[in-house]
Amino acid sequence: MTVEEKLKKMLYNCGMFEDQVDQVIARFIAESDESMNGRWNEPADAYPDALFAALWINLKDTTLAWIDENIPQAWFRPIFAQ
């Protein structure tokens, strides 16, 4: 499983559909820090859990913004709210 696939799985496990997850991840990668460039397709198990905890914080923000723009009444919105 790659870093990108793990993040997708995390969103999917929160109740999002695959096409929604794909849109959020594309946005997240586009907006991400340059330090992650070229690392999205690396094996997830090559990185510590702390990296995913940090990515999750930012991913939640991106996801919430996407939800508010596209499906503000989504039942899973509270999962991503601060």
PDB file with one MODEL, atoms N, CA, C and O in Angstrom:
MODEL        1
ATOM      1  N   MET A   1       0.848  -1.172   0.000  1.00  0.00           N
ATOM      2  CA  MET A   1       0.000   0.000   0.000  1.00  0.00           C
ATOM      3  C   MET A   1       0.899   1.242   0.000  1.00  0.00           C
ATOM      4  O   MET A   1       1.860   1.331   0.765  1.00  0.00           O
ATOM      5  N   THR A   2       0.567   2.188  -0.867  1.00  0.00           N
ATOM      6  CA  THR A   2       1.350   3.416  -0.947  1.00  0.00           C
ATOM      7  C   THR A   2       0.827   4.443   0.052  1.00  0.00           C
ATOM      8  O   THR A   2      -0.215   4.245   0.677  1.00  0.00           O
ATOM      9  N   VAL A   3       1.556   5.529   0.190  1.00  0.00           N
ATOM     10  CA  VAL A   3       1.134   6.627   1.059  1.00  0.00           C
ATOM     11  C   VAL A   3      -0.223   7.146   0.585  1.00  0.00           C
ATOM     12  O   VAL A   3      -1.129   7.342   1.395  1.00  0.00           O
ATOM     13  N   GLU A   4      -0.367   7.368  -0.718  1.00  0.00           N
ATOM     14  CA  GLU A   4      -1.632   7.860  -1.258  1.00  0.00           C
ATOM     15  C   GLU A   4      -2.769   6.872  -1.002  1.00  0.00           C
ATOM     16  O   GLU A   4      -3.864   7.272  -0.604  1.00  0.00           O
ATOM     17  N   GLU A   5      -2.516   5.609  -1.225  1.00  0.00           N
ATOM     18  CA  GLU A   5      -3.550   4.592  -1.004  1.00  0.00           C
ATOM     19  C   GLU A   5      -3.974   4.530   0.455  1.00  0.00           C
ATOM     20  O   GLU A   5      -5.153   4.330   0.749  1.00  0.00           O
ATOM     21  N   LYS A   6      -3.031   4.700   1.367  1.00  0.00           N
ATOM     22  CA  LYS A   6      -3.373   4.670   2.794  1.00  0.00           C
ATOM     23  C   LYS A   6      -4.266   5.850   3.156  1.00  0.00           C
ATOM     24  O   LYS A   6      -5.234   5.694   3.900  1.00  0.00           O
ATOM     25  N   LEU A   7      -3.942   7.028   2.634  1.00  0.00           N
ATOM     26  CA  LEU A   7      -4.772   8.199   2.907  1.00  0.00           C
ATOM     27  C   LEU A   7      -6.167   8.026   2.314  1.00  0.00           C
ATOM     28  O   LEU A   7      -7.162   8.400   2.935  1.00  0.00           O
ATOM     29  N   LYS A   8      -6.236   7.461   1.119  1.00  0.00           N
ATOM     30  CA  LYS A   8      -7.533   7.193   0.503  1.00  0.00           C
ATOM     31  C   LYS A   8      -8.351   6.235   1.369  1.00  0.00           C
ATOM     32  O   LYS A   8      -9.550   6.435   1.567  1.00  0.00           O
ATOM     33  N   LYS A   9      -7.706   5.214   1.872  1.00  0.00           N
ATOM     34  CA  LYS A   9      -8.393   4.236   2.715  1.00  0.00           C
ATOM     35  C   LYS A   9      -8.919   4.900   3.991  1.00  0.00           C
ATOM     36  O   LYS A   9     -10.012   4.579   4.458  1.00  0.00           O
ATOM     37  N   MET A  10      -8.145   5.812   4.542  1.00  0.00           N
ATOM     38  CA  MET A  10      -8.572   6.515   5.747  1.00  0.00           C
ATOM     39  C   MET A  10      -9.853   7.306   5.486  1.00  0.00           C
ATOM     40  O   MET A  10     -10.761   7.308   6.318  1.00  0.00           O
ATOM     41  N   LEU A  11      -9.930   7.972   4.342  1.00  0.00           N
ATOM     42  CA  LEU A  11     -11.134   8.734   3.989  1.00  0.00           C
ATOM     43  C   LEU A  11     -12.301   7.799   3.698  1.00  0.00           C
ATOM     44  O   LEU A  11     -13.426   8.045   4.133  1.00  0.00           O
ATOM     45  N   TYR A  12     -12.030   6.740   2.970  1.00  0.00           N
ATOM     46  CA  TYR A  12     -13.071   5.769   2.633  1.00  0.00           C
ATOM     47  C   TYR A  12     -13.668   5.165   3.906  1.00  0.00           C
ATOM     48  O   TYR A  12     -14.875   4.940   3.988  1.00  0.00           O
ATOM     49  N   ASN A  13     -12.827   4.911   4.877  1.00  0.00           N
ATOM     50  CA  ASN A  13     -13.286   4.346   6.144  1.00  0.00           C
ATOM     51  C   ASN A  13     -14.125   5.330   6.965  1.00  0.00           C
ATOM     52  O   ASN A  13     -14.769   4.939   7.939  1.00  0.00           O
ATOM     53  N   CYS A  14     -14.115   6.599   6.570  1.00  0.00           N
ATOM     54  CA  CYS A  14     -14.953   7.604   7.228  1.00  0.00           C
ATOM     55  C   CYS A  14     -16.302   7.763   6.531  1.00  0.00           C
ATOM     56  O   CYS A  14     -17.096   8.627   6.904  1.00  0.00           O
ATOM     57  N   GLY A  15     -16.563   6.936   5.524  1.00  0.00           N
ATOM     58  CA  GLY A  15     -17.869   6.936   4.895  1.00  0.00           C
ATOM     59  C   GLY A  15     -17.967   7.604   3.543  1.00  0.00           C
ATOM     60  O   GLY A  15     -19.058   7.709   2.983  1.00  0.00           O
ATOM     61  N   MET A  16     -16.847   8.058   3.009  1.00  0.00           N
ATOM     62  CA  MET A  16     -16.887   8.714   1.708  1.00  0.00           C
ATOM     63  C   MET A  16     -16.884   7.668   0.590  1.00  0.00           C
ATOM     64  O   MET A  16     -16.357   6.568   0.755  1.00  0.00           O
ATOM     65  N   PHE A  17     -17.476   8.028  -0.545  1.00  0.00           N
ATOM     66  CA  PHE A  17     -17.442   7.172  -1.727  1.00  0.00           C
ATOM     67  C   PHE A  17     -16.091   7.332  -2.426  1.00  0.00           C
ATOM     68  O   PHE A  17     -15.409   8.342  -2.253  1.00  0.00           O
ATOM     69  N   GLU A  18     -15.714   6.332  -3.212  1.00  0.00           N
ATOM     70  CA  GLU A  18     -14.406   6.334  -3.865  1.00  0.00           C
ATOM     71  C   GLU A  18     -14.194   7.550  -4.760  1.00  0.00           C
ATOM     72  O   GLU A  18     -13.103   8.121  -4.767  1.00  0.00           O
ATOM     73  N   ASP A  19     -15.215   7.957  -5.514  1.00  0.00           N
ATOM     74  CA  ASP A  19     -15.037   9.120  -6.386  1.00  0.00           C
ATOM     75  C   ASP A  19     -14.841  10.399  -5.572  1.00  0.00           C
ATOM     76  O   ASP A  19     -14.100  11.289  -5.987  1.00  0.00           O
ATOM     77  N   GLN A  20     -15.493  10.494  -4.429  1.00  0.00           N
ATOM     78  CA  GLN A  20     -15.303  11.641  -3.543  1.00  0.00           C
ATOM     79  C   GLN A  20     -13.887  11.638  -2.971  1.00  0.00           C
ATOM     80  O   GLN A  20     -13.216  12.669  -2.919  1.00  0.00           O
ATOM     81  N   VAL A  21     -13.457  10.472  -2.552  1.00  0.00           N
ATOM     82  CA  VAL A  21     -12.099  10.326  -2.009  1.00  0.00           C
ATOM     83  C   VAL A  21     -11.067  10.739  -3.056  1.00  0.00           C
ATOM     84  O   VAL A  21     -10.118  11.460  -2.748  1.00  0.00           O
ATOM     85  N   ASP A  22     -11.254  10.283  -4.281  1.00  0.00           N
ATOM     86  CA  ASP A  22     -10.313  10.622  -5.352  1.00  0.00           C
ATOM     87  C   ASP A  22     -10.221  12.130  -5.558  1.00  0.00           C
ATOM     88  O   ASP A  22      -9.131  12.665  -5.765  1.00  0.00           O
ATOM     89  N   GLN A  23     -11.354  12.813  -5.504  1.00  0.00           N
ATOM     90  CA  GLN A  23     -11.357  14.267  -5.678  1.00  0.00           C
ATOM     91  C   GLN A  23     -10.640  14.976  -4.530  1.00  0.00           C
ATOM     92  O   GLN A  23      -9.877  15.917  -4.748  1.00  0.00           O
ATOM     93  N   VAL A  24     -10.892  14.516  -3.318  1.00  0.00           N
ATOM     94  CA  VAL A  24     -10.249  15.134  -2.150  1.00  0.00           C
ATOM     95  C   VAL A  24      -8.744  14.893  -2.189  1.00  0.00           C
ATOM     96  O   VAL A  24      -7.966  15.814  -1.940  1.00  0.00           O
ATOM     97  N   ILE A  25      -8.330  13.682  -2.493  1.00  0.00           N
ATOM     98  CA  ILE A  25      -6.900  13.370  -2.513  1.00  0.00           C
ATOM     99  C   ILE A  25      -6.193  14.162  -3.609  1.00  0.00           C
ATOM    100  O   ILE A  25      -5.082  14.649  -3.398  1.00  0.00           O
ATOM    101  N   ALA A  26      -6.815  14.294  -4.762  1.00  0.00           N
ATOM    102  CA  ALA A  26      -6.206  15.087  -5.842  1.00  0.00           C
ATOM    103  C   ALA A  26      -5.986  16.530  -5.382  1.00  0.00           C
ATOM    104  O   ALA A  26      -4.941  17.125  -5.646  1.00  0.00           O
ATOM    105  N   ARG A  27      -6.969  17.070  -4.703  1.00  0.00           N
ATOM    106  CA  ARG A  27      -6.847  18.439  -4.178  1.00  0.00           C
ATOM    107  C   ARG A  27      -5.776  18.513  -3.099  1.00  0.00           C
ATOM    108  O   ARG A  27      -4.970  19.443  -3.078  1.00  0.00           O
ATOM    109  N   PHE A  28      -5.769  17.533  -2.205  1.00  0.00           N
ATOM    110  CA  PHE A  28      -4.803  17.506  -1.112  1.00  0.00           C
ATOM    111  C   PHE A  28      -3.372  17.454  -1.647  1.00  0.00           C
ATOM    112  O   PHE A  28      -2.497  18.178  -1.172  1.00  0.00           O
ATOM    113  N   ILE A  29      -3.145  16.602  -2.627  1.00  0.00           N
ATOM    114  CA  ILE A  29      -1.801  16.479  -3.200  1.00  0.00           C
ATOM    115  C   ILE A  29      -1.399  17.780  -3.898  1.00  0.00           C
ATOM    116  O   ILE A  29      -0.261  18.230  -3.763  1.00  0.00           O
ATOM    117  N   ALA A  30      -2.326  18.380  -4.640  1.00  0.00           N
ATOM    118  CA  ALA A  30      -2.043  19.627  -5.339  1.00  0.00           C
ATOM    119  C   ALA A  30      -1.689  20.762  -4.377  1.00  0.00           C
ATOM    120  O   ALA A  30      -0.872  21.626  -4.694  1.00  0.00           O
ATOM    121  N   GLU A  31      -2.309  20.748  -3.207  1.00  0.00           N
ATOM    122  CA  GLU A  31      -2.094  21.812  -2.222  1.00  0.00           C
ATOM    123  C   GLU A  31      -0.996  21.491  -1.211  1.00  0.00           C
ATOM    124  O   GLU A  31      -0.668  22.330  -0.372  1.00  0.00           O
ATOM    125  N   SER A  32      -0.430  20.298  -1.280  1.00  0.00           N
ATOM    126  CA  SER A  32       0.509  19.860  -0.243  1.00  0.00           C
ATOM    127  C   SER A  32       1.874  20.532  -0.359  1.00  0.00           C
ATOM    128  O   SER A  32       2.254  21.088  -1.389  1.00  0.00           O
ATOM    129  N   ASP A  33       2.562  20.446   0.727  1.00  0.00           N
ATOM    130  CA  ASP A  33       3.920  20.957   0.843  1.00  0.00           C
ATOM    131  C   ASP A  33       4.837  20.222  -0.138  1.00  0.00           C
ATOM    132  O   ASP A  33       4.651  19.032  -0.392  1.00  0.00           O
ATOM    133  N   GLU A  34       5.807  20.920  -0.678  1.00  0.00           N
ATOM    134  CA  GLU A  34       6.742  20.323  -1.635  1.00  0.00           C
ATOM    135  C   GLU A  34       7.530  19.150  -1.049  1.00  0.00           C
ATOM    136  O   GLU A  34       8.042  18.314  -1.794  1.00  0.00           O
ATOM    137  N   SER A  35       7.627  19.083   0.255  1.00  0.00           N
ATOM    138  CA  SER A  35       8.400  18.006   0.873  1.00  0.00           C
ATOM    139  C   SER A  35       7.820  16.626   0.584  1.00  0.00           C
ATOM    140  O   SER A  35       8.519  15.620   0.706  1.00  0.00           O
ATOM    141  N   MET A  36       6.545  16.573   0.201  1.00  0.00           N
ATOM    142  CA  MET A  36       5.915  15.282  -0.113  1.00  0.00           C
ATOM    143  C   MET A  36       5.990  14.944  -1.605  1.00  0.00           C
ATOM    144  O   MET A  36       5.613  13.842  -2.003  1.00  0.00           O
ATOM    145  N   ASN A  37       6.465  15.862  -2.423  1.00  0.00           N
ATOM    146  CA  ASN A  37       6.574  15.587  -3.854  1.00  0.00           C
ATOM    147  C   ASN A  37       7.370  14.314  -4.092  1.00  0.00           C
ATOM    148  O   ASN A  37       8.453  14.135  -3.535  1.00  0.00           O
ATOM    149  N   GLY A  38       6.834  13.445  -4.910  1.00  0.00           N
ATOM    150  CA  GLY A  38       7.526  12.203  -5.238  1.00  0.00           C
ATOM    151  C   GLY A  38       7.404  11.108  -4.194  1.00  0.00           C
ATOM    152  O   GLY A  38       7.943  10.017  -4.380  1.00  0.00           O
ATOM    153  N   ARG A  39       6.718  11.375  -3.118  1.00  0.00           N
ATOM    154  CA  ARG A  39       6.609  10.392  -2.040  1.00  0.00           C
ATOM    155  C   ARG A  39       5.243   9.713  -1.969  1.00  0.00           C
ATOM    156  O   ARG A  39       5.079   8.732  -1.243  1.00  0.00           O
ATOM    157  N   TRP A  40       4.275  10.219  -2.705  1.00  0.00           N
ATOM    158  CA  TRP A  40       2.911   9.705  -2.617  1.00  0.00           C
ATOM    159  C   TRP A  40       2.799   8.241  -3.022  1.00  0.00           C
ATOM    160  O   TRP A  40       1.930   7.526  -2.522  1.00  0.00           O
ATOM    161  N   ASN A  41       3.655   7.794  -3.910  1.00  0.00           N
ATOM    162  CA  ASN A  41       3.591   6.411  -4.381  1.00  0.00           C
ATOM    163  C   ASN A  41       4.602   5.495  -3.712  1.00  0.00           C
ATOM    164  O   ASN A  41       4.795   4.357  -4.140  1.00  0.00           O
ATOM    165  N   GLU A  42       5.242   5.986  -2.670  1.00  0.00           N
ATOM    166  CA  GLU A  42       6.178   5.152  -1.913  1.00  0.00           C
ATOM    167  C   GLU A  42       5.392   4.282  -0.930  1.00  0.00           C
ATOM    168  O   GLU A  42       4.265   4.618  -0.568  1.00  0.00           O
ATOM    169  N   PRO A  43       5.978   3.175  -0.502  1.00  0.00           N
ATOM    170  CA  PRO A  43       5.287   2.293   0.444  1.00  0.00           C
ATOM    171  C   PRO A  43       4.956   3.014   1.762  1.00  0.00           C
ATOM    172  O   PRO A  43       5.813   3.667   2.357  1.00  0.00           O
ATOM    173  N   ALA A  44       3.726   2.884   2.192  1.00  0.00           N
ATOM    174  CA  ALA A  44       3.287   3.542   3.422  1.00  0.00           C
ATOM    175  C   ALA A  44       4.040   3.014   4.639  1.00  0.00           C
ATOM    176  O   ALA A  44       4.296   3.755   5.588  1.00  0.00           O
ATOM    177  N   ASP A  45       4.390   1.738   4.608  1.00  0.00           N
ATOM    178  CA  ASP A  45       5.070   1.173   5.774  1.00  0.00           C
ATOM    179  C   ASP A  45       6.515   1.640   5.907  1.00  0.00           C
ATOM    180  O   ASP A  45       7.196   1.274   6.865  1.00  0.00           O
ATOM    181  N   ALA A  46       6.990   2.443   4.961  1.00  0.00           N
ATOM    182  CA  ALA A  46       8.331   3.022   5.050  1.00  0.00           C
ATOM    183  C   ALA A  46       8.338   4.279   5.917  1.00  0.00           C
ATOM    184  O   ALA A  46       9.395   4.839   6.208  1.00  0.00           O
ATOM    185  N   TYR A  47       7.150   4.713   6.324  1.00  0.00           N
ATOM    186  CA  TYR A  47       7.019   5.940   7.109  1.00  0.00           C
ATOM    187  C   TYR A  47       6.400   5.642   8.463  1.00  0.00           C
ATOM    188  O   TYR A  47       5.597   4.719   8.596  1.00  0.00           O
ATOM    189  N   PRO A  48       6.777   6.432   9.476  1.00  0.00           N
ATOM    190  CA  PRO A  48       6.218   6.206  10.818  1.00  0.00           C
ATOM    191  C   PRO A  48       4.760   6.654  10.896  1.00  0.00           C
ATOM    192  O   PRO A  48       4.308   7.486  10.110  1.00  0.00           O
ATOM    193  N   ASP A  49       4.044   6.093  11.846  1.00  0.00           N
ATOM    194  CA  ASP A  49       2.646   6.454  12.063  1.00  0.00           C
ATOM    195  C   ASP A  49       2.480   7.944  12.343  1.00  0.00           C
ATOM    196  O   ASP A  49       1.439   8.524  12.035  1.00  0.00           O
ATOM    197  N   ALA A  50       3.498   8.559  12.921  1.00  0.00           N
ATOM    198  CA  ALA A  50       3.427   9.993  13.230  1.00  0.00           C
ATOM    199  C   ALA A  50       3.253  10.829  11.965  1.00  0.00           C
ATOM    200  O   ALA A  50       2.596  11.869  12.002  1.00  0.00           O
ATOM    201  N   LEU A  51       3.829  10.390  10.853  1.00  0.00           N
ATOM    202  CA  LEU A  51       3.652  11.123   9.597  1.00  0.00           C
ATOM    203  C   LEU A  51       2.183  11.103   9.195  1.00  0.00           C
ATOM    204  O   LEU A  51       1.641  12.126   8.776  1.00  0.00           O
ATOM    205  N   PHE A  52       1.542   9.962   9.318  1.00  0.00           N
ATOM    206  CA  PHE A  52       0.142   9.852   8.929  1.00  0.00           C
ATOM    207  C   PHE A  52      -0.759  10.626   9.884  1.00  0.00           C
ATOM    208  O   PHE A  52      -1.798  11.142   9.472  1.00  0.00           O
ATOM    209  N   ALA A  53      -0.380  10.709  11.130  1.00  0.00           N
ATOM    210  CA  ALA A  53      -1.149  11.523  12.080  1.00  0.00           C
ATOM    211  C   ALA A  53      -1.062  12.997  11.681  1.00  0.00           C
ATOM    212  O   ALA A  53      -2.057  13.719  11.742  1.00  0.00           O
ATOM    213  N   ALA A  54       0.117  13.438  11.277  1.00  0.00           N
ATOM    214  CA  ALA A  54       0.286  14.823  10.843  1.00  0.00           C
ATOM    215  C   ALA A  54      -0.439  15.078   9.528  1.00  0.00           C
ATOM    216  O   ALA A  54      -1.093  16.109   9.374  1.00  0.00           O
ATOM    217  N   LEU A  55      -0.333  14.158   8.585  1.00  0.00           N
ATOM    218  CA  LEU A  55      -1.035  14.307   7.312  1.00  0.00           C
ATOM    219  C   LEU A  55      -2.545  14.327   7.525  1.00  0.00           C
ATOM    220  O   LEU A  55      -3.264  15.068   6.855  1.00  0.00           O
ATOM    221  N   TRP A  56      -3.019  13.513   8.458  1.00  0.00           N
ATOM    222  CA  TRP A  56      -4.455  13.437   8.730  1.00  0.00           C
ATOM    223  C   TRP A  56      -5.016  14.782   9.174  1.00  0.00           C
ATOM    224  O   TRP A  56      -6.122  15.154   8.781  1.00  0.00           O
ATOM    225  N   ILE A  57      -4.269  15.506   9.979  1.00  0.00           N
ATOM    226  CA  ILE A  57      -4.718  16.824  10.442  1.00  0.00           C
ATOM    227  C   ILE A  57      -4.986  17.726   9.245  1.00  0.00           C
ATOM    228  O   ILE A  57      -6.035  18.367   9.170  1.00  0.00           O
ATOM    229  N   ASN A  58      -4.039  17.778   8.309  1.00  0.00           N
ATOM    230  CA  ASN A  58      -4.209  18.619   7.123  1.00  0.00           C
ATOM    231  C   ASN A  58      -5.242  18.052   6.158  1.00  0.00           C
ATOM    232  O   ASN A  58      -5.984  18.801   5.523  1.00  0.00           O
ATOM    233  N   LEU A  59      -5.288  16.732   6.050  1.00  0.00           N
ATOM    234  CA  LEU A  59      -6.250  16.101   5.161  1.00  0.00           C
ATOM    235  C   LEU A  59      -7.678  16.370   5.624  1.00  0.00           C
ATOM    236  O   LEU A  59      -8.572  16.567   4.801  1.00  0.00           O
ATOM    237  N   LYS A  60      -7.895  16.380   6.927  1.00  0.00           N
ATOM    238  CA  LYS A  60      -9.225  16.689   7.458  1.00  0.00           C
ATOM    239  C   LYS A  60      -9.656  18.090   7.050  1.00  0.00           C
ATOM    240  O   LYS A  60     -10.815  18.300   6.691  1.00  0.00           O
ATOM    241  N   ASP A  61      -8.742  19.046   7.100  1.00  0.00           N
ATOM    242  CA  ASP A  61      -9.060  20.419   6.704  1.00  0.00           C
ATOM    243  C   ASP A  61      -9.425  20.492   5.221  1.00  0.00           C
ATOM    244  O   ASP A  61     -10.404  21.136   4.845  1.00  0.00           O
ATOM    245  N   THR A  62      -8.633  19.830   4.390  1.00  0.00           N
ATOM    246  CA  THR A  62      -8.908  19.809   2.947  1.00  0.00           C
ATOM    247  C   THR A  62     -10.243  19.130   2.674  1.00  0.00           C
ATOM    248  O   THR A  62     -11.030  19.599   1.852  1.00  0.00           O
ATOM    249  N   THR A  63     -10.492  18.032   3.363  1.00  0.00           N
ATOM    250  CA  THR A  63     -11.739  17.294   3.174  1.00  0.00           C
ATOM    251  C   THR A  63     -12.938  18.133   3.585  1.00  0.00           C
ATOM    252  O   THR A  63     -13.946  18.166   2.880  1.00  0.00           O
ATOM    253  N   LEU A  64     -12.837  18.800   4.701  1.00  0.00           N
ATOM    254  CA  LEU A  64     -13.941  19.646   5.173  1.00  0.00           C
ATOM    255  C   LEU A  64     -14.229  20.759   4.170  1.00  0.00           C
ATOM    256  O   LEU A  64     -15.392  21.048   3.887  1.00  0.00           O
ATOM    257  N   ALA A  65     -13.193  21.383   3.633  1.00  0.00           N
ATOM    258  CA  ALA A  65     -13.389  22.432   2.626  1.00  0.00           C
ATOM    259  C   ALA A  65     -14.071  21.854   1.388  1.00  0.00           C
ATOM    260  O   ALA A  65     -14.968  22.480   0.824  1.00  0.00           O
ATOM    261  N   TRP A  66     -13.654  20.673   0.967  1.00  0.00           N
ATOM    262  CA  TRP A  66     -14.253  20.029  -0.201  1.00  0.00           C
ATOM    263  C   TRP A  66     -15.728  19.707   0.070  1.00  0.00           C
ATOM    264  O   TRP A  66     -16.588  19.945  -0.778  1.00  0.00           O
ATOM    265  N   ILE A  67     -16.007  19.172   1.242  1.00  0.00           N
ATOM    266  CA  ILE A  67     -17.392  18.851   1.605  1.00  0.00           C
ATOM    267  C   ILE A  67     -18.247  20.113   1.576  1.00  0.00           C
ATOM    268  O   ILE A  67     -19.338  20.108   1.006  1.00  0.00           O
ATOM    269  N   ASP A  68     -17.764  21.188   2.182  1.00  0.00           N
ATOM    270  CA  ASP A  68     -18.536  22.427   2.242  1.00  0.00           C
ATOM    271  C   ASP A  68     -18.816  22.996   0.852  1.00  0.00           C
ATOM    272  O   ASP A  68     -19.850  23.631   0.643  1.00  0.00           O
ATOM    273  N   GLU A  69     -17.918  22.778  -0.087  1.00  0.00           N
ATOM    274  CA  GLU A  69     -18.101  23.258  -1.453  1.00  0.00           C
ATOM    275  C   GLU A  69     -19.001  22.354  -2.283  1.00  0.00           C
ATOM    276  O   GLU A  69     -19.677  22.828  -3.196  1.00  0.00           O
ATOM    277  N   ASN A  70     -19.020  21.065  -1.982  1.00  0.00           N
ATOM    278  CA  ASN A  70     -19.679  20.103  -2.854  1.00  0.00           C
ATOM    279  C   ASN A  70     -20.904  19.419  -2.272  1.00  0.00           C
ATOM    280  O   ASN A  70     -21.896  19.230  -2.977  1.00  0.00           O
ATOM    281  N   ILE A  71     -20.855  19.048  -1.016  1.00  0.00           N
ATOM    282  CA  ILE A  71     -21.984  18.352  -0.386  1.00  0.00           C
ATOM    283  C   ILE A  71     -22.073  18.749   1.095  1.00  0.00           C
ATOM    284  O   ILE A  71     -21.815  17.933   1.979  1.00  0.00           O
ATOM    285  N   PRO A  72     -22.439  20.002   1.352  1.00  0.00           N
ATOM    286  CA  PRO A  72     -22.407  20.502   2.730  1.00  0.00           C
ATOM    287  C   PRO A  72     -23.292  19.752   3.717  1.00  0.00           C
ATOM    288  O   PRO A  72     -23.074  19.845   4.925  1.00  0.00           O
ATOM    289  N   GLN A  73     -24.273  19.019   3.239  1.00  0.00           N
ATOM    290  CA  GLN A  73     -25.149  18.265   4.135  1.00  0.00           C
ATOM    291  C   GLN A  73     -24.710  16.811   4.289  1.00  0.00           C
ATOM    292  O   GLN A  73     -25.480  15.990   4.788  1.00  0.00           O
ATOM    293  N   ALA A  74     -23.501  16.479   3.875  1.00  0.00           N
ATOM    294  CA  ALA A  74     -23.021  15.095   3.965  1.00  0.00           C
ATOM    295  C   ALA A  74     -23.091  14.605   5.410  1.00  0.00           C
ATOM    296  O   ALA A  74     -22.715  15.316   6.342  1.00  0.00           O
ATOM    297  N   TRP A  75     -23.574  13.389   5.573  1.00  0.00           N
ATOM    298  CA  TRP A  75     -23.716  12.843   6.922  1.00  0.00           C
ATOM    299  C   TRP A  75     -22.375  12.678   7.607  1.00  0.00           C
ATOM    300  O   TRP A  75     -22.310  12.663   8.836  1.00  0.00           O
ATOM    301  N   PHE A  76     -21.284  12.551   6.827  1.00  0.00           N
ATOM    302  CA  PHE A  76     -19.960  12.328   7.399  1.00  0.00           C
ATOM    303  C   PHE A  76     -19.196  13.628   7.667  1.00  0.00           C
ATOM    304  O   PHE A  76     -18.050  13.579   8.112  1.00  0.00           O
ATOM    305  N   ARG A  77     -19.806  14.789   7.405  1.00  0.00           N
ATOM    306  CA  ARG A  77     -19.136  16.072   7.630  1.00  0.00           C
ATOM    307  C   ARG A  77     -18.618  16.221   9.063  1.00  0.00           C
ATOM    308  O   ARG A  77     -17.485  16.668   9.243  1.00  0.00           O
ATOM    309  N   PRO A  78     -19.408  15.860  10.106  1.00  0.00           N
ATOM    310  CA  PRO A  78     -18.920  16.044  11.483  1.00  0.00           C
ATOM    311  C   PRO A  78     -17.615  15.299  11.793  1.00  0.00           C
ATOM    312  O   PRO A  78     -16.873  15.693  12.693  1.00  0.00           O
ATOM    313  N   ILE A  79     -17.342  14.245  11.063  1.00  0.00           N
ATOM    314  CA  ILE A  79     -16.096  13.502  11.294  1.00  0.00           C
ATOM    315  C   ILE A  79     -14.888  14.388  11.034  1.00  0.00           C
ATOM    316  O   ILE A  79     -13.846  14.232  11.671  1.00  0.00           O
ATOM    317  N   PHE A  80     -15.030  15.321  10.095  1.00  0.00           N
ATOM    318  CA  PHE A  80     -13.903  16.149   9.685  1.00  0.00           C
ATOM    319  C   PHE A  80     -13.906  17.531  10.317  1.00  0.00           C
ATOM    320  O   PHE A  80     -12.936  18.277  10.179  1.00  0.00           O
ATOM    321  N   ALA A  81     -14.979  17.879  11.005  1.00  0.00           N
ATOM    322  CA  ALA A  81     -15.076  19.201  11.655  1.00  0.00           C
ATOM    323  C   ALA A  81     -14.134  19.245  12.858  1.00  0.00           C
ATOM    324  O   ALA A  81     -13.908  18.241  13.534  1.00  0.00           O
ATOM    325  N   GLN A  82     -13.611  20.399  13.093  1.00  0.00           N
ATOM    326  CA  GLN A  82     -12.667  20.584  14.212  1.00  0.00           C
ATOM    327  C   GLN A  82     -13.389  20.584  15.536  1.00  0.00           C
ATOM    328  O   GLN A  82     -12.757  20.727  16.583  1.00  0.00           O
TER     329      GLN A  82
ENDMDL
END
